[in-house]
Amino acid sequence: SPCSIYHQDARSVGAIAGLALAVVFTWRLLRSPSVPQRRQPKRHTPTTSTSSAGTQSNVASMTSGAGSSSEDLRAQNVVDEFFHPVKPTLGQVVRQKLSEGRKVTCRLLGVVLEENTPEELQKQATVRSSALEVLLEIPKFCDLYLMERVLDDESEQKVLAALENAGVFTSGGLVKDKVLFCSTETGRTSFVRQLEPDWHIDSSAEIVTQLARFIKYQLHVSPTKLERSPGNVFSSSSLEHFFGLV
């Protein structure tokens, strides 16, 4: 009947109108920024802008085009900081990695020095340039003690001279009295236990294993990881790698 046809036409028109509104709403939703904004009256932007060159460059950098508000700029800054966070300084990394420990003991051979054995120290002592930056940073936050086993007094002098030439005693805040020497590995272990540090750094797997029960945290510096590493022992191929410099 004409009445039913009229109702069908009305429903069809209503459905089409509803679909059109849904399309428009979806399109506007996709174009809108991710953060909610206050509704602002539309303003007709003239085709020829009278803004300064700085304003034009800011507008051009926005992906949403012309007419963006200051809220858009703040939202963009939040996004930029999220995807490009500010890199922490080495000092902040050192403090975080060491859990704000107050005292640190560290072996020299294989960690701070290029040499790996006491016999090599009889010929020369060379501070590793890649580890120097970390070595200069640690004393700013912690009471640092360096230690090593040497075979003679000449080796001891070579080590102190190498550290001094590297600037450890001037810009690093370390004093010579905190560089300890002994003639046996047992003596070095005894040094660590007497000082009771929050952290001990060593390249000897045997020493690290012996001290695991007595020291809160340890860093084992070696290309080879411990087979059964205690929960309080961390491993790294080098001192600088542990602190993210490599």
WOLINGI-V408745 format. One record per residue. N is the residue number from 1. NEAR is the number of other ideal C-beta (glycine too) atoms within 8 Angstrom. Layout:
N/NEAR, N/NEAR
//
This chain:
1/4, 2/5, 3/6, 4/7, 5/8, 6/8, 7/8, 8/8, 9/8, 10/8, 11/8, 12/8, 13/8, 14/8, 15/8, 16/8, 17/8, 18/8, 19/8, 20/8, 21/8, 22/8, 23/8, 24/8, 25/8, 26/8, 27/8, 28/8, 29/7, 30/6, 31/6, 32/6, 33/8, 34/4, 35/7, 36/2, 37/10, 38/4, 39/3, 40/6, 41/3, 42/4, 43/5, 44/4, 45/7, 46/6, 47/3, 48/4, 49/7, 50/4, 51/6, 52/5, 53/5, 54/6, 55/9, 56/10, 57/8, 58/9, 59/11, 60/6, 61/5, 62/11, 63/3, 64/7, 65/7, 66/5, 67/6, 68/9, 69/8, 70/5, 71/10, 72/12, 73/11, 74/8, 75/11, 76/9, 77/8, 78/9, 79/9, 80/8, 81/9, 82/7, 83/6, 84/5, 85/6, 86/4, 87/4, 88/6, 89/6, 90/10, 91/9, 92/8, 93/11, 94/14, 95/9, 96/9, 97/8, 98/14, 99/7, 100/7, 101/12, 102/6, 103/13, 104/15, 105/14, 106/14, 107/15, 108/10, 109/13, 110/9, 111/13, 112/11, 113/15, 114/5, 115/11, 116/6, 117/7, 118/11, 119/6, 120/9, 121/17, 122/9, 123/4, 124/7, 125/11, 126/8, 127/15, 128/10, 129/5, 130/9, 131/13, 132/12, 133/10, 134/13, 135/12, 136/12, 137/11, 138/13, 139/11, 140/8, 141/10, 142/13, 143/8, 144/12, 145/14, 146/14, 147/14, 148/15, 149/12, 150/13, 151/9, 152/7, 153/6, 154/7, 155/13, 156/10, 157/8, 158/11, 159/16, 160/10, 161/9, 162/12, 163/13, 164/10, 165/7, 166/8, 167/10, 168/13, 169/9, 170/5, 171/6, 172/10, 173/6, 174/11, 175/5, 176/7, 177/4, 178/10, 179/12, 180/9, 181/10, 182/12, 183/7, 184/7, 185/9, 186/6, 187/10, 188/14, 189/11, 190/9, 191/13, 192/15, 193/9, 194/6, 195/9, 196/6, 197/13, 198/12, 199/15, 200/14, 201/12, 202/14, 203/10, 204/8, 205/9, 206/7, 207/13, 208/14, 209/9, 210/7, 211/14, 212/11, 213/3, 214/6, 215/13, 216/7, 217/13, 218/14, 219/14, 220/15, 221/13, 222/10, 223/3, 224/4, 225/7, 226/10, 227/4, 228/4, 229/9, 230/7, 231/4, 232/8, 233/13, 234/8, 235/9, 236/10, 237/6, 238/10, 239/15, 240/11, 241/10, 242/11, 243/11, 244/6, 245/9, 246/6
//
